[in-house]
């Protein structure tokens, strides 16, 4: 009997962790809209926010299942169907960002979230394009980028917790400015790290081998 390698086990455990963390933040942030305890401003945007969160759920919860090799290789029909749902959900969720930004309370974060929505749309559509062209290497790379954009929902909520433990942002005394910085850091840093893993580091290895 062949047992899975340590790398495969680590990969599965990593995606399970990401999945559980996503569920935790998703439920804790979406529940108030279902319960109805909203401020007057959020009440006006309630249905746009519900559409945004519902479609973003496709990104958060289908993403990890798409990246697990065992599921991808052994359940290809399900992988393709889930991939289409993921793409539709991501595109709709990204588009609703532009509606929600029209009344956003942090003006300094509007450019950040606008850029994020554009990059999320581009990477998701590019992932679909490369899948249609059967260029599965680039399809996988752009799916990873798209998922990292979607995870900004989770990253932005981790930022205050991270600051509570480390105090790394305590030098920013104004709360509005601090949360504006969170809105930029939550996706710029993860995307840069993703590009390092997908492009920069492999390029260095290729240069060394040549």
Secondary structure, 3 states (H helix, E strand, C coil): CCCCCHHHHHHHHHHHHHHHHHHHHHHHHHHHHHHCCCCHHHHHCHHHHHHHHHHHHHHHHHHHHHHCHHHHHHCHHHHHHHHHHHHHHHHHHHHHHHHHHHHCCCHHHHHHHHHHHHHHHHHHHHHHHHHHCCCHHHHHHHHHHHHHHHCHHHHHHHHHHHHHHHCCCCCCCCHHHHHHHHHHHHHHHHHHHHHHHHHHHHHHHHHHHC
